[in-house]
């Protein structure tokens, strides 16, 4: 393995065929040019752009000796300018490729190098059909050519600035054979679209808006999936927007494709792209004008890698990007950055003695980067991640970076805390102690702790279990890299379980949540098993789902960052992640899981507390939102929706479930739900009974269940209330009513009679108020003895008194004395 950051000269340009000529061309700094390397890395292709007095030309240079003439193609006006160079390859025969030279008017030459004879012209093809058409961008995707073509309107006097959607994206297959090329038909991928710059990865084609394209639509990036005939629309500022399978030519219309996203366009931020390139993994690397380097995955999600130290970039600042496995190489302003794409850490930063650098293909060199300069071809080595080249320094950096984030969140100062300040300040001793322990433990894995301070030794004994877990995790990663295919799955499940458990026992911030999202997306089945293990989910003897997770884990599941906090970049909260996992692998458990979470919420947070999850969006609604995102809806999904609504036991959700059952005409379950949930509250009982009474008035489906329905009638409903509801919901008849209908589906007094009798026979409210008095052992109560102190009043008392024993209880009013 080469030492990281060691620059070695592999060869002088004089070692190449016509190397001195190449050196002269590269040293001439006035001409715009580009250098491409062939797929096998054996040839260099130099393109001189169209600038007078030198003529535009294409030249090839062989890196190693051998016979055969080199290619030297030039052209003079009025021949159109060159659109680009492509290298179509043959998937059927590895190593077979051709050089394609594409001009703006669509004329394309395909050349092949034959060792004995040199470069030979294989075929010529015309990409454009119209005389005024023009190729503005071209790339090769496997054995196909993909290009963006401008098709001006037929009226030559039309202002082109007002015809922004005059471009189309086309594709054509090329089968490279021994003797020639077999061409496929031209396929329209997208038409009526703005100008796009096309870049190809092994499986996808990225459509990046040109700098001068229509301002509103240039906020979006498109990803074409040729194998699935699908277009994905994404916006770096918002993440995934929309995806559509193109079944016919009409669906390839760009304007129709954006109809569902028109309202979103005004809210999106304009694209900020200075340079873009395709990585070796098939993702798109984007460099903004502010110097931020991001990667756009093929599913539409974007991830930040690192920031350049150069500050804002100008239009003339050249940037070269290339990836080698998980290492990103970037050259800007004469500085070479080697960056780990997985964690964004700068492995090496090297100041070069030359500013113009062209990266080359190096198929045989896995741990080095080769680049071309005017003085020769050089190589820079970098460590293999599997060898753990800089494990300890990176681990120390991780500790201090995590400490920076930790202290910054808890700091009252507005000044930003950096790793350098943390190392030099001497105020915070925790990261210093931890890094000392880690370095000591990694050096002496099997030896007793020696050379540490007494306080560090005590701390080492305290965190020995966590340290052992970390070391076992690193060992598991190493075993997974070298494992066979049959062992990878088991190692993967164990690794995912450890990672999910680790994150659930740490602070659930946005970074950890985004990491969990990537784990659940990349390893869905392993993440599902890890979730069951961490929450300790299982069925008891009665078939009910139980969970024995600790309160800390439940709080991470329910109280982490919510959707409004994580944005729209494809990251979803942890509760939604787990619900989606249930929905995929064990959908019948989802309602029981939501019920378990509600029970935990009711214990841990006060009712309607804004800090708890129920103070934002109810959990059952969040689970329903996950269910609604399924592409295909089935009867099982209807059943899940019912169970989720009912398990919440919320009045609105119960009524919504009741209406859903009525719409599905499941009358037996309608009555069962009514009987079960009418007991929760009098108000819900009244709403349920009124709903079912309205259905009873409209049809005869509920007639077999009237003996179960009438006992649900609330006590406060009177006969007039019942008749009012029935009359309001009677179906409208198109004919005059007749006393005896032959249809047999009309409501009759006989059907209502048991309910009306039941209500009439109920004791009235006033009877209930005085029921205690009426049920006393002596009624009416005995008259208390009277004292006749005033003779005049005593004489008046001989007047006849009313017989209170004959007074009906129904005539009493509050305040009367019995």
C-alpha atoms as one frame of an Amber mdcrd trajectory, in Angstrom:
protein
   0.000   0.000   0.000   1.305   3.424  -0.931   1.710   6.005   1.787  -1.128
   8.443   2.001  -0.346  11.773   0.409   2.880  10.601  -1.337   2.984  12.012
  -4.868   4.979   9.868  -7.333   5.742  10.565 -10.989   4.712   7.533 -13.023
   5.963   8.713 -16.393   7.182  11.689 -18.335   5.002  12.877 -21.181   7.908
  12.044 -23.445   7.276   8.360 -22.690   3.949   8.560 -24.526   3.469   8.262
 -28.263   3.710  11.854 -29.512   4.242  12.829 -25.848   6.174  15.962 -26.677
   3.303  17.149 -28.831   0.912  16.559 -25.893   3.202  18.491 -23.583   3.261
  21.430 -25.981  -0.516  21.461 -26.191  -0.961  21.282 -22.412   1.602  24.009
 -21.770  -0.221  26.343 -24.150  -2.528  27.931 -21.592  -4.693  30.006 -23.918
  -6.803  27.303 -25.527  -9.853  25.761 -23.814  -9.413  22.002 -23.798 -10.424
  18.803 -22.068  -8.594  15.508 -21.614 -10.458  12.209 -21.387  -9.129   8.776
 -20.559 -10.395   5.670 -22.345 -12.317   3.066 -20.268  -9.268   0.774 -20.131
  -6.949   3.672 -19.200  -4.568   2.999 -22.146  -5.407   6.027 -24.283  -5.678
   9.756 -23.679  -8.014  11.809 -25.862  -7.392  15.545 -26.068 -10.155  17.839
 -27.306  -9.237  21.367 -28.369 -12.293  23.605 -28.429 -13.174  25.922 -31.279
 -11.023  29.021 -30.889  -9.092  30.797 -33.651  -6.394  30.790 -34.871  -5.772
  27.106 -33.886  -8.305  24.812 -35.479 -10.514  22.635 -33.254  -9.221  19.095
 -33.255  -9.307  15.702 -31.492  -6.013  13.926 -30.822  -5.279  10.587 -29.144
  -2.156   9.522 -27.274  -1.260   5.981 -26.273   0.121   5.704 -22.720   2.176
   2.587 -23.415   4.204   1.619 -26.435   2.810  -0.284 -29.384   2.189  -0.116
 -33.096  -0.573   1.636 -34.901  -1.253   5.204 -35.919  -2.798   7.737 -33.570
  -6.030   9.598 -34.342  -5.843  13.237 -35.359  -9.151  14.766 -36.506  -9.618
  18.450 -37.189 -12.208  20.442 -39.062 -12.624  23.903 -40.455 -15.578  26.265
 -40.719 -18.328  26.115 -41.755 -18.402  22.679 -40.105 -20.357  22.916 -36.800
 -18.645  22.776 -33.459 -18.040  19.572 -31.565 -20.762  18.581 -29.033 -18.675
  16.078 -27.094 -16.751  12.824 -26.846 -18.315   9.537 -25.718 -17.082   6.012
 -25.044 -19.912   3.521 -25.738 -19.164   0.015 -24.450 -20.464  -3.469 -25.150
 -22.119  -5.143 -22.121 -21.883  -8.542 -23.857 -18.109  -8.353 -24.410 -16.212
  -6.756 -21.495 -13.378  -4.536 -22.629 -14.921  -3.743 -26.031 -15.447  -0.031
 -26.469 -15.359   2.680 -29.103 -14.596   6.381 -29.292 -17.515   8.523 -30.460
 -17.012  12.049 -31.812 -20.333  13.918 -31.894 -20.830  17.224 -33.695 -23.559
  19.735 -32.909 -25.553  18.991 -36.070 -25.791  15.319 -35.007 -23.110  13.779
 -37.216 -21.302  11.090 -35.198 -18.164   9.089 -35.973 -17.391   5.852 -34.135
 -13.740   4.820 -34.000 -12.049   1.682 -32.692  -8.408   1.110 -31.889  -6.812
  -2.001 -33.415  -3.352  -2.711 -31.935  -1.727  -3.590 -35.265  -3.397  -0.993
 -37.446  -4.232   1.885 -35.108  -7.534   3.789 -35.137 -10.168   2.666 -37.665
 -13.508   4.237 -38.484 -16.281   1.794 -37.583 -19.434   3.679 -38.485 -21.014
   7.089 -38.969 -24.502   7.933 -37.829 -26.771  10.987 -37.889 -28.443  11.583
 -34.529 -30.630  14.555 -35.511 -33.541  14.198 -37.914 -34.173  17.861 -38.741
 -31.853  20.182 -40.607 -32.064  22.875 -37.905 -31.738  20.504 -34.947 -28.679
  20.822 -32.735 -27.080  18.524 -30.123 -26.297  20.516 -26.956 -25.159  17.656
 -24.687 -24.334  13.977 -25.169 -23.227  11.016 -23.058 -22.973   7.229 -23.376
 -24.873   4.935 -21.020 -23.611   1.348 -21.449 -24.356   0.537 -25.123 -26.601
   3.561 -25.736 -26.098   7.159 -26.724 -28.197   9.714 -24.824 -28.320  13.309
 -25.966 -30.249  16.539 -25.449 -31.320  18.030 -28.756 -32.589  21.504 -29.587
 -35.484  21.581 -32.044 -36.209  25.185 -33.018 -39.779  26.084 -34.110 -40.633
  25.927 -37.798 -41.174  29.667 -37.911 -37.690  31.118 -38.222 -38.856  34.577
 -37.051 -39.979  33.357 -33.601 -37.929  34.676 -30.698 -36.109  31.621 -29.276
 -35.929  33.195 -25.814 -39.719  32.783 -25.604 -39.563  29.112 -26.601 -37.914
  27.667 -23.510 -39.398  24.183 -24.029 -37.909  23.553 -27.467 -35.558  20.744
 -26.389 -35.954  16.989 -26.192 -33.904  14.149 -24.696 -33.326  11.149 -26.984
 -31.592   7.767 -26.750 -30.349   5.226 -29.286 -28.750   1.824 -28.745 -25.422
   0.891 -30.324 -24.369  -2.765 -30.484 -20.621  -2.932 -31.029 -19.681  -5.972
 -33.105 -16.473  -7.332 -34.518 -16.972  -5.817 -37.956 -19.331  -2.935 -37.343
 -22.132  -1.341 -35.342 -25.813  -2.261 -35.224 -28.043   0.747 -34.556 -31.369
   0.694 -32.744 -34.294   3.088 -33.297 -34.302   6.600 -31.850 -36.275   6.760
 -28.605 -37.763   9.961 -27.211 -37.142  10.005 -23.463 -38.525  13.500 -22.837
 -39.876  16.187 -25.136 -41.079  19.786 -24.770 -38.473  20.300 -22.068 -35.869
  22.981 -21.253 -32.181  22.512 -21.991 -30.474  19.773 -19.978 -26.904  18.639
 -19.522 -26.893  14.814 -19.585 -24.493  12.703 -17.489 -24.532   8.903 -17.441
 -23.836   6.407 -14.691 -23.793   2.616 -15.267 -27.527   2.307 -14.499 -29.006
   5.835 -14.728 -28.835   9.120 -16.620 -28.883  12.448 -14.757 -30.515  15.472
 -16.422 -29.017  18.655 -14.967 -30.606  21.978 -16.055 -28.332  24.201 -18.108
 -27.356  27.523 -16.574 -29.438  29.551 -19.018 -32.588  27.378 -18.984 -36.067
  28.396 -17.839 -35.784  29.829 -14.311 -38.790  28.058 -12.762 -38.182  24.537
 -14.067 -34.409  24.771 -13.595 -35.008  24.192  -9.877 -35.483  20.477 -10.569
 -33.101  17.643 -11.411 -34.321  14.597 -13.336 -33.044  11.012 -13.141 -33.900
   8.592 -15.934 -33.923   4.869 -15.148 -33.665   3.149 -18.572 -34.164  -0.353
 -17.206 -37.470   0.549 -15.530 -38.522   3.262 -18.042 -39.000   5.653 -15.133
 -38.255   9.317 -14.481 -37.537  10.607 -10.971 -37.939  14.316 -10.243 -35.900
  15.692  -7.373 -34.888  19.075  -6.004 -31.651  19.361  -4.016 -33.306  21.875
  -1.694 -36.291  19.617  -0.926 -35.286  16.046  -1.831 -37.458  13.566  -3.706
 -40.433  15.202  -5.443 -42.098  12.739  -7.804 -41.512   9.546  -9.773 -43.390
   8.305 -12.827 -43.191   5.272 -15.105 -43.369   6.314 -18.773 -45.746   3.843
 -20.415 -46.385   5.822 -23.608 -45.086   8.741 -25.616 -47.711  11.124 -24.240
 -46.356  10.577 -20.727 -42.918  11.766 -21.900 -44.187  15.327 -22.251 -42.221
  17.424 -19.781 -45.065  19.880 -19.185 -47.536  17.117 -18.362 -44.959  15.462
 -16.140 -44.757  18.574 -13.963 -48.512  19.125 -13.606 -48.593  17.454 -10.204
 -45.671  19.536  -8.918 -46.521  23.035 -10.190 -47.508  24.286  -6.749 -44.181
  23.139  -5.336 -42.024  25.032  -7.851 -42.540  28.480  -6.350 -41.432  27.268
  -2.915 -38.215  25.635  -4.135 -34.858  27.357  -3.946 -32.972  27.874  -7.234
 -30.284  25.336  -8.085 -26.814  26.272  -6.929 -24.466  24.171  -9.095 -20.968
  25.174 -10.094 -19.644  21.732 -11.144 -21.115  18.244 -11.337 -19.712  14.778
 -12.054 -20.786  11.144 -11.747 -19.172   9.062  -9.005 -17.976   5.472  -9.378
 -20.998   4.281  -7.362 -23.416   5.849  -9.849 -24.410   8.901  -7.763 -24.133
  12.533  -8.859 -21.541  14.784  -7.220 -22.578  18.448  -6.976 -20.367  21.398
  -6.059 -22.206  24.608  -5.204 -20.914  28.108  -5.803 -20.377  28.402  -2.047
 -17.975  25.448  -2.121 -20.259  22.794  -0.615 -19.762  19.291  -2.053 -22.908
  17.102  -1.997 -23.886  13.744  -3.447 -27.293  13.111  -5.051 -28.343   9.466
  -4.901 -30.369   7.808  -7.632 -33.484   7.700  -5.403 -33.542  11.510  -5.240
 -32.052  12.006  -1.767 -29.110  14.329  -1.236 -26.309  14.101   1.331 -23.661
  16.651   2.249 -20.037  15.431   2.120 -17.781  18.357   3.014 -17.048  22.054
   2.332 -14.115  23.385   0.339 -11.883  25.844   2.148 -11.568  28.116  -0.879
 -14.796  29.989  -0.183 -17.173  31.114  -2.958 -16.296  29.846  -6.436 -16.243
  32.002  -9.533 -17.373  31.012 -13.011 -13.798  30.593 -14.208 -12.632  28.462
 -11.283 -11.900  24.963 -12.587 -12.732  21.963 -10.384 -11.864  18.345 -11.098
 -13.853  15.586  -9.325 -13.408  11.833  -9.329 -14.170   8.997  -6.924 -12.082
   5.901  -6.214 -14.205   3.524  -4.166 -15.247   5.434  -1.054 -12.593   8.137
  -1.564 -13.401  11.416  -3.300 -10.580  13.274  -5.055 -11.107  16.973  -5.678
  -8.674  19.491  -7.148  -9.381  23.208  -6.931  -6.920  26.112  -7.133  -3.938
  23.762  -7.096  -5.020  21.945  -3.903  -5.820  18.212  -3.904  -8.405  17.033
  -1.360  -8.830  13.334  -0.549 -12.115  12.924   1.314 -13.890   9.906   2.788
 -17.354  10.011   1.196 -18.970   8.035   4.014 -18.172  10.430   6.843 -16.960
  13.597   5.078 -13.546  13.614   6.742 -10.564  14.960   4.829  -8.026  12.127
   4.581  -5.337  14.252   2.963  -4.930  17.814   1.758  -2.040  18.272  -0.665
  -0.831  21.487  -2.276   0.251  20.729  -5.850   2.837  22.622  -7.835   0.534
  22.792 -10.857  -3.007  24.123 -11.193  -4.167  22.235 -14.287  -4.933  18.597
 -13.412  -6.852  15.939 -15.367  -7.811  12.729 -13.546  -7.198   9.469 -15.420
  -8.733   6.026 -15.322  -6.569   3.501 -13.426  -8.351   0.121 -13.465  -5.433
  -1.781 -11.916  -4.732   0.724  -9.133  -7.289   0.475  -6.333  -5.529   2.595
  -3.699  -4.047   5.379  -5.775  -5.148   8.253  -7.954  -3.529   9.014 -11.282
  -3.674  12.429 -12.902  -2.174  14.190 -15.891  -0.363  17.536 -15.717   1.749
  19.446 -18.243   4.857  17.937 -16.629   3.849  14.265 -16.570   1.553  11.610
 -15.123   1.525  11.365 -11.345   0.062   9.066  -8.713  -1.117   9.838  -5.159
  -1.644   6.956  -2.732  -4.348   6.850  -0.105  -5.086   4.277   2.637  -7.374
   1.333   2.068 -10.324   1.585   4.512 -10.108  -2.178   5.075  -6.518  -1.835
   6.299  -7.563   0.730   8.868  -4.819   3.048   7.573  -5.620   5.952   9.900
  -8.017   4.404  12.371  -6.698   6.047  15.481  -6.351   9.650  14.190  -9.819
   9.425  12.656 -11.171   8.051  15.926  -9.626  10.944  17.840 -11.162  13.402
  15.384 -14.552  11.737  15.820 -14.360  12.166  19.598 -13.510  15.864  19.370
 -16.106  16.546  16.668 -18.802  14.869  18.750 -17.646  16.834  21.792 -17.901
  20.055  19.765 -21.511  19.329  18.856 -22.317  18.328  22.442 -20.834  21.436
  24.062 -22.147  23.766  21.350 -25.737  22.671  21.995 -25.339  23.420  25.693
 -23.354  26.639  25.324 -24.870  30.051  25.969 -22.186  31.767  23.907 -22.805
  32.775  20.293 -19.213  32.028  19.223 -18.689  28.779  17.342 -16.674  26.070
  19.048 -14.147  24.270  16.813 -11.994  21.178  17.249  -8.837  23.312  17.364
 -10.250  25.469  20.182 -11.315  22.356  22.039  -7.854  20.789  21.811  -5.950
  23.944  22.753  -8.316  25.394  25.324  -7.737  22.850  28.073 -11.139  23.641
  29.612 -12.971  20.508  28.562 -11.154  17.437  29.854 -13.706  14.766  28.886
 -12.704  14.440  25.192  -9.003  14.558  26.142  -9.454  11.726  28.626 -11.545
   9.645  26.222  -9.065   9.969  23.353  -6.198   8.984  25.672  -8.115   5.892
  26.757  -9.012   4.934  23.184  -5.472   5.317  21.899  -4.104   3.350  24.840
  -6.667   0.553  24.476  -6.136   0.173  20.745  -2.364  -0.045  21.222  -2.599
  -2.543  24.099  -5.613  -4.695  23.365  -4.362  -7.728  25.289  -2.134  -6.017
  27.878  -3.099  -4.527  31.245  -3.673  -0.792  31.346  -0.344   0.899  31.968
   0.922   4.396  31.380  -2.442   6.039  32.105  -3.230   8.549  34.820  -5.028
   7.184  37.863  -8.216   9.025  36.963  -8.044   7.693  33.403  -7.516   4.159
  34.724 -10.660   4.461  36.848 -12.577   5.806  33.873 -11.269   2.944  31.723
 -12.663   0.405  34.187 -16.009   2.222  34.117 -16.396   2.264  30.345 -14.727
  -1.072  29.691 -18.009  -2.672  28.580 -18.759   0.140  26.108 -15.209  -0.011
  24.822 -15.482  -3.765  24.363 -18.737  -3.262  22.445 -17.001  -0.777  20.164
 -14.084  -3.136  19.516 -16.434  -6.055  18.824 -18.376  -3.865  16.411 -15.204
  -2.973  14.537 -14.234  -6.664  14.478 -17.656  -7.544  13.099 -17.224  -4.992
  10.315 -13.868  -6.525   9.439 -15.347 -10.035   9.380 -18.184  -8.820   7.180
 -15.789  -7.410   4.588 -13.909 -10.707   4.265 -16.931 -13.021   4.662 -18.366
 -15.256   1.971 -21.734 -14.545   0.378 -23.484 -17.116   2.574 -22.140 -15.478
   5.742 -22.760 -11.877   4.739 -26.476 -11.967   5.562 -25.986 -13.171   9.137
 -23.150 -10.697   9.691 -25.287  -7.945   8.200 -28.191  -8.687  10.561 -25.894
  -8.659  13.575 -24.241  -5.434  12.466 -27.557  -3.685  11.829 -28.896  -4.808
  15.210 -25.869  -3.376  16.987 -26.105  -0.108  15.056 -29.850   0.335  15.683
 -29.382  -0.456  19.367 -26.488   1.999  19.586 -28.477   4.828  18.014 -31.538
   4.129  20.188 -29.358   4.495  23.277 -27.815   7.809  22.145 -29.212  11.287
  21.457 -31.803  11.086  18.678 -30.800  14.187  16.695 -31.246  14.849  12.976
 -27.952  13.186  12.029 -28.761   9.969  13.875 -32.273   9.974  12.431 -30.933
  10.368   8.895 -28.493   7.535   9.581 -31.324   5.260  10.777 -33.291   6.124
   7.636 -30.385   4.972   5.484 -30.062   1.743   7.522 -33.780   0.941   7.183
 -33.632   1.696   3.455 -30.490  -0.315   2.727 -31.210  -3.297   5.013 -34.994
  -3.471   5.494 -35.255  -7.046   6.765 -32.267  -6.752   9.075 -33.632  -3.435
  10.406 -37.010  -5.099  11.060 -35.355  -7.856  13.089 -33.276  -5.278  14.951
 -36.419  -3.286  15.795 -38.150  -6.352  17.210 -35.080  -7.132  19.280 -34.577
  -3.596  20.637 -38.267  -3.136  21.535 -38.530  -6.787  22.694 -41.728  -7.277
  20.712 -43.435 -10.656  20.969 -46.865 -12.242  21.322 -48.003 -13.554  24.684
 -50.052 -16.684  25.307 -53.302 -14.883  24.416 -51.924 -13.769  21.066 -51.567
 -10.126  22.156 -48.522  -8.063  21.209 -46.375  -7.031  24.168 -43.222  -4.926
  24.362 -40.673  -4.856  27.152 -38.585  -1.932  25.963 -37.182   0.489  28.513
 -38.747   3.956  28.933 -35.606   5.531  27.433 -36.024   3.549  24.209 -39.731
   4.427  24.001 -38.895   8.102  24.339 -36.446   7.824  21.436 -39.109   6.103
  19.314 -41.808   8.671  20.053 -40.019  11.849  21.077 -37.332  12.246  18.412
 -37.255  14.872  15.644 -40.606  15.183  13.891 -41.377  15.706  10.194 -41.481
  19.491  10.413 -38.017  19.431  12.011 -36.264  17.044   9.616 -37.521  18.690
   6.391 -38.547  17.027   3.137 -35.283  15.381   2.084 -36.615  11.847   2.277
 -35.958  11.517   6.029 -38.937  10.415   8.132 -39.274  10.237  11.949 -38.406
   6.995  13.729 -42.019   6.140  14.560 -42.925   6.306  10.858 -39.865   4.194
  10.012 -40.973   1.459  12.413 -44.584   1.626  11.170 -43.377   1.182   7.588
 -41.326  -1.808   8.706 -44.396  -3.325  10.394 -46.415  -2.673   7.260 -43.874
  -4.485   5.125 -43.092  -7.528   7.250 -45.906  -7.905   9.832 -48.896  -5.717
   8.909 -51.278  -7.460  11.355 -49.158  -6.248  14.262 -49.309  -2.568  13.294
 -52.583  -1.670  15.136 -51.391  -3.473  18.267 -48.075  -1.604  18.093 -49.878
   1.752  17.816 -52.046   0.788  20.796 -48.923  -0.068  22.808 -47.353   3.290
  21.989 -50.537   5.103  23.035 -50.497   3.306  26.369 -46.910   4.380  26.919
 -47.699   7.978  25.920 -50.586   8.181  28.376 -48.207   7.157  31.174 -45.185
   9.279  30.232 -46.734  12.565  29.100 -49.707  14.549  30.429 -52.807  14.517
  28.255 -52.526  16.884  25.239 -49.042  17.950  26.334 -47.257  19.781  23.509
 -43.986  18.130  24.475 -45.361  14.635  23.967 -46.098  13.083  20.569 -49.874
  13.215  21.094 -49.645  16.995  21.486 -48.650  17.274  17.814 -50.208  14.725
  15.476 -51.988  11.712  17.043 -50.058   8.481  16.646 -52.865   6.707  14.809
 -52.911   9.494  12.201 -49.145   9.169  11.725 -49.567   5.406  11.209 -52.402
   6.086   8.748 -50.084   8.448   6.876 -47.599   5.610   6.428 -50.393   3.340
   5.215 -51.559   5.969   2.713 -48.123   6.041   1.033 -48.480   2.476  -0.233
 -48.524   2.284  -4.018 -51.235  -0.388  -4.215 -54.341  -0.370  -2.015 -56.035
  -3.657  -1.127 -58.748  -5.053   1.154 -56.074  -5.795   3.744 -55.253  -2.084
   3.824 -58.941  -1.260   4.450 -58.921  -3.652   7.390 -55.709  -2.091   8.729
 -57.195   1.381   8.423 -60.240   0.243  10.433 -58.115  -1.309  13.140 -55.905
   1.776  13.409 -58.934   4.034  13.756 -60.558   1.848  16.373 -57.425   1.188
  18.424 -57.060   4.944  19.045 -60.458   5.006  20.906 -60.818   8.657  19.945
 -64.412   9.732  19.210 -63.635  11.200  15.789 -61.590   8.145  14.806 -64.321
   5.749  15.985 -66.962   7.650  13.988 -64.654   7.643  10.954 -64.264   3.867
  11.283 -68.041   3.503  11.625 -68.615   5.463   8.412 -65.974   3.340   6.658
 -67.760   0.143   7.716 -71.063   1.592   6.525 -69.480   2.424   3.168 -68.184
  -1.159   2.947 -71.678  -2.444   4.005 -70.283  -4.646   6.756 -73.409  -4.351
   8.903 -72.515  -7.062  11.402 -69.288  -5.244  12.283 -71.120  -1.909  12.309
 -73.343  -3.151  15.128 -70.428  -4.768  16.972 -68.436  -1.508  16.889 -71.506
   0.430  18.031 -72.080  -1.893  20.979 -68.419  -1.787  22.031 -67.688   1.924
  21.761 -71.042   3.330  22.887 -69.932   2.554  26.427 -66.980   4.965  26.267
 -68.938   8.202  26.696 -72.568   9.432  26.508 -71.667  11.934  23.785 -70.076
   9.242  21.584 -73.069   6.990  22.295 -75.428   9.685  21.032 -73.352  10.274
  17.870 -73.181   6.542  17.099 -76.897   5.974  17.635 -77.868   9.035  15.582
 -75.645   7.828  12.725 -77.146   4.339  12.748 -80.705   5.711  13.079 -80.106
   7.784   9.941 -78.915   4.657   8.111 -81.955   2.746   9.391 -84.240   5.383
   7.880 -82.670   5.057   4.432 -82.601   1.289   3.846 -83.495  -2.054   5.395
 -79.956  -3.474   5.839 -80.020  -2.918   9.606 -83.419  -4.561  10.201 -81.931
  -7.919  11.339 -79.963  -6.102  14.057 -82.700  -3.886  15.551 -82.847  -5.906
  18.770 -79.196  -4.930  19.345 -79.533  -1.397  18.019 -82.506  -0.129  20.096
 -80.835  -0.741  23.519 -78.146   1.738  22.470 -80.649   4.612  22.403 -79.393
   7.396  24.746 -81.596   8.374  27.666 -81.770  12.036  26.615 -83.351  11.250
  23.220 -87.114  11.729  23.196 -89.615  10.389  20.718 -89.751  13.737  18.962
 -85.959  13.698  18.582 -86.083  10.220  17.071 -88.841  11.113  14.626 -86.956
  14.268  13.592 -83.836  12.256  12.717 -85.876   9.663  10.811 -87.801  12.253
   8.793 -84.635  14.143   7.897 -83.003  11.033   6.437 -85.886   9.377   4.646
 -84.916   8.620   1.032 -86.432  10.851  -1.616 -89.043   8.992  -3.669 -89.579
   9.741  -7.364 -93.242   8.690  -7.207 -96.162   9.709  -5.041 -96.215   7.757
  -1.784 -98.779   4.983  -1.506-100.071   3.304   1.655 -98.840  -0.146   0.707
 -95.634  -0.249  -1.355 -94.747  -3.298  -3.388 -90.993  -2.646  -3.092 -90.796
  -3.794   0.522 -87.868  -1.514   1.389 -89.752   1.435   2.829 -89.727   2.371
   6.497 -92.975   1.575   8.333 -94.343   2.602  11.704 -94.245  -1.042  12.701
 -90.441  -1.073  12.475 -90.173   2.036  14.629 -92.795   0.949  17.152 -90.440
  -1.065  19.467 -88.071   1.883  19.739 -90.827   4.408  20.382 -92.428   2.154
  22.999 -89.040   1.709  24.679 -88.569   5.464  24.896 -92.154   6.093  26.062
 -91.866   3.527  28.849 -88.739   5.076  30.260 -89.193   7.069  33.485 -88.866
  10.764  32.850 -85.968  12.744  34.228 -88.076  14.318  37.019 -89.190  10.848
  38.107 -85.585   9.862  38.481 -84.899  13.010  40.487 -87.482  12.028  43.076
 -87.072   8.264  42.795 -85.383   8.088  46.206 -88.238   9.882  47.868 -90.888
   7.833  46.080 -89.255   4.603  47.170 -89.150   5.587  50.916 -90.851   3.107
  53.355 -93.596   5.580  54.351 -95.225   7.628  51.647 -96.267  10.313  52.191
 -94.069  11.028  55.231 -95.932  11.632  58.515 -97.047  15.188  59.285 -94.898
  16.767  61.997 -96.754  17.851  65.200 -97.969  21.463  65.230 -97.750  23.925
  68.106-100.673  26.412  68.360 -99.115  29.466  70.004-101.343  32.109  68.375
-105.087  31.548  69.031-106.101  33.578  66.036-103.774  31.535  63.858-104.885
  28.355  65.583-108.477  29.130  64.739-107.474  29.645  61.143-105.767  26.338
  61.133-109.122  24.563  61.380-109.691  25.326  57.729-109.804  22.252  55.521
-106.342  21.226  54.280-105.621  19.560  50.902-104.934  15.861  50.958-101.201
  15.660  50.112-101.318  11.918  50.010-103.247  12.138  46.772-100.719  14.457
  45.104 -99.099  12.750  42.068 -95.354  12.721  42.037 -95.348  13.953  38.455
 -96.896  17.280  39.560 -94.121  17.998  42.029 -91.530  20.572  41.186 -88.135
  21.085  42.820 -88.655  22.765  46.198 -91.898  21.028  47.048 -91.906  19.219
  50.376 -93.207  15.713  50.615
